[in-house]
Amino acid sequence: MSTDQSTPDPTRVLLARQHLPWWILGFVFLGIVAYVGYEYLPWIVFGLFAYYVARPVTRRLEPRVGSTTLAAVATLLGIVVPFVVFFAAFLLVALGQFANALSGVPVQAIVDQLPLQIPALPTTPEDAYQTVVVLVQEPSVQAAVGALTGTLGAIGATLFNLFLSILLAFFLLVSDRRLAAWFEAEIFDEEGLATDYFRGVDAGLKSVYFGYTMTIFAIMILTAVIYTVFNAFAPGTLTIPSVVLLAVITGLFTLVPLVGRSIVYFFIAALLAIQAVSTDSTLLWYPVVFLLLMTVAFDNVVRTYIRPYLSGRMFATALVMFAFLLGPALFSWYGIFLGPLLLVAIVVFMQRILPILAHPERERPPVSSSTLDEYAEQPRREPSPPSDQEREGGSPG
């Protein structure tokens, strides 16, 4: 009996021993990359989100400007940076309103109630110097200064990490096609199963990230217009305060499943009802009309037309809902980006990889972007009759 099949090839064994140190070094590098990725996971996920939001715009601008780099810079400066500027402006407005609220507060009366023994507010440079000395020597003030320093440090670290996320998005916008071509040529086969899987993940992330972001922007703009129209036709002195701010909050609350926007609608209706009760109780019909129009008419338009056309139909709505619901609950604030990413990775695996693993003898299905619901609704194909060759030779195996 021959033992050639049980004897390992000496050449392959020698090559394996020669490559063993490189494999060990490769796993060490992989561990380093995994550690860095874990430490910066929130900002890496946010960078991926910014990349998928900016990529469609970059691809549209690239033929017009003639450069991928210029298109990426223009897109990031036109999309990501305005986000940051908007939130900074929002904080400044909030601080201004807080300062206006404090303008009518009797400061001297509050100072008299403080544990610090300051007889009066300083009016000369010498008094101001003595006041600063007294404040610095107070333990409570030192603790407050320490808390303020920690807060400023946290803000600085957040801005730095946000800058890293923008750099990651810029790098991907400029080099994504070269990276994909290299992986297909050197690591995965162009028609291989891994390439098929990652293409599906890429299409899914584009649908979820870009589609839902555009949906939020559309809802912000539409609700700002609707709230302004309500103010224009409001009876008496009823008015919706801070229309733009409430419109932005309405758009952001779209990410909260089921009751997201309804929370804002009920809050606005409550404000209108309080105004009606304090002025003329016969105007209570107006907040009821507002609530019915927003919850019945406008939300149905969003669910029927806006969200399907902008967000796409690659995934069932229930799956996306659970991704946005469980993501922040499990992974903190960045779960709103990590949850959809995990959703896409798992669903695409179940669509394209799991059937092949369960039935290796089946023919590999063609690449498609249909949802699980659409796949289930497709009629099952009847098996084709056997050919003459199969009748003569019988079934294989």
DAPECOR-V732180 format. One line per field, one symbol per residue. ss: DSSP state (@ for helix, = for strand, . for the rest). phi: phi as a letter, one per 30 degrees, with the letter a starting at -180 (. if undefined). burial: I if it has 16 or more other C-alpha atoms within 10 Angstrom, else O. A space follows every 10 residues. Layout:
ss = ???
phi = ???
burial = ???
//
This chain:
ss = .........@ @@@@@@@@@@ @@@@@@@@@@ @@@@@@@@@. @@@@@@@@@@ @@@@@@@@@@ @@@@@..@@@ @@@@@@@@@@ @@@@@@@@@@ @@@@@@@@@@ @@....@@@@ @@@....... ....@@@@@@ @@@@@@@.@@ @@@@@@@@@@ @@@@@@@@@@ @@@@@@@@@@ @@@@@@@@@@ @@@@@@@... ..@@@@@@@@ @@@@@@@@@@ @@@@@@@@@@ @@@@@@@@@@ @@........ ..@@@@@@@@ @@@@@....@ @@@@@@@@@@ @@@@@@@@@. @@@@@@@@@@ @@@@@@@@@@ @@@@@@@@@@ @.....@@@@ @@@@@@@@@@ @@@@@@@@@@ @@@@@@@@@@ @@.@@@@@.. .......... .@@@@@@... .......@@@ @@@....
phi = .dcdddcdde ddddddddde eddddddddd dddddddddc eedddddddd dddddedddd deddciaddd dddddddcbd deeddddddd dddddddddd dddcdddddd dddddddcda ddcbeddddd dddddddddd dddddddddd dddddddddd dddddddddd ddddcddddd dddddcccdd cddddddddd dddddddddd ddddddddde dddddddddd ddcddicdad dheddddddd dddddddice dddddddddd ddddddddca ddddddddde dddddcdddd ddddcddddd dibdbddddd ddddddeddc biddddcded ddeddddddd dcceddddbd dddddddbcd dddddddddd dddddddddd ddciddi
burial = OOOOOOOOOO OOOOOOOOOO OOOOOOOOOO OOOOOOOOOO OIIIIIIIII IIIIIOIIOO IIOOOOOIIO IIIIIIOOOI OOOOOOOOOO OOOOOOOOOO OOOOOOOOOO OOOOOOOOOO OOOOOOOOOO IOOOIOOOOO OOOOOOOOOO OOOOOOOOOO IIOIIIOIII OIIIOOOOOO OOOIOOOIOO OOOIIIIOOI IIIIIIIIII IIIIIIOIII OOIIOIIIOI IOOIOOOIII OOIIOIIIII IIIIIIOOOI IIOIIIOIIO IIIIIIOOOO OOIIOIIOOI IOOIOOOIIO OOOOOIIIOI IIIIIOOOOI IOIIIOIIOO OOOIIIIIII IIIIIOIIIO IIIOOIOOOO OOOOOOOOIO IIOOOOOOOO OOOOOOOOOO OOOOOOO
//
